[in-house]
């Protein structure tokens, strides 16, 4: 039973690492997209990581992170 619990813990930590890795990829893409459109990346919604908020001058723009 101890090997099973250890296996579950290793699997969960691996999945957490993968999630953190892909989360950082969205941030890098969003920062690059902000430079292209001439805006500042503010962040994204907690439940919609593929949509970013950008500040362009005095307006806030909502764009999909490509």
N, C-alpha and C positions, 0 to 999 in steps of 0.2 A: 504494500500500500504506500510505503514511503517513496518508492520510485515513481508511482503514479502522481503523487502530490508534487514531487520535484519536477516531473515532466510538465505538469500544468503550470507551475510557476515559471519555468523556462519559456514555455509557449506564450504566456501572457506578457512577459517582459520583452520577448521578441516582437510581438504585435504592437506593443507600446512604442518600441523603437522605430518600427516601420511607420506608424502613424505620425510620430514626431518628424521623421525624415520628409514625408510627403507634405506635412504642414509647412515646413520651411521652404519647400519648393514653391508653394503658392505665394509666400512672402517675396521671394526673389523675383518671380514673374510679375507680381504687382508693382514692385519697385521699378523694374525695367519698363513696364507699361507707363508708369507715371512719368518717367523721363521722356518717353517718346511723345506723349501728349502734352508735355509741358506743365504738369501739375505735381502736387505733393500727395503721396499716398498716406491716408489717415488710418486705414485698417479695414477690417471686414466684419460682417455680422457673425455672431457666434455659431448660428445654425446654418449659415450659407457661406461657406469659405470661398466659393468660386465667384463671389460678387464683392467688389471693393469700393470703398468710398475715397474719392479724390477731391482735394481742394484746388480749384482752378480760379485763381484771383479771389473774388468775393463769393463765389458760388461753390456749393458742394455737388459733385457729380457722382452718380452711381453707375459703375460700369462692370461688365463681366471680365474677369481675369482670364486672359487667353494664354 
